[in-house]
Amino acid sequence: MSESEQYAVVVNDEEQYSVWPADRARPAGWHADGFVGDRQACLDHIEQIWTDMRPASLRRAMAAGD
């Protein structure tokens, strides 16, 4: 893996984030969030935007219980 390899930030329906090689097809159930960069830049981006680690379904269920 070279430092110049490009990655894409991907997100699933539960709003969980990961990095994926930009030149590979996304795995089923995941889509690009629009950010592309080296691995560390992608991880930094995820750290800034993924502030609630709970799956979206859990957040919705907890909100409905309020």
C-alpha positions, 0 to 999 in steps of 0.5 A: 500500500503506497502513501499516494493510494486514494481512499473514499469515505463510505457510509452505510444505512446505519450511518457508520463510516469506513474507508475504502480504496477509491478505485474499487467498487463499494461493498453492498450496502455502502455508498461514498460520502464524497470525501476522497484522500489518502488514508489518514485524511479520510480517517481524520474526516471521519473523526470530525463528522462521526460524532455519535457512534450509535447505529442510526436505528438505535438513535431512532429507537431511543428518540422514539422512547423519549 
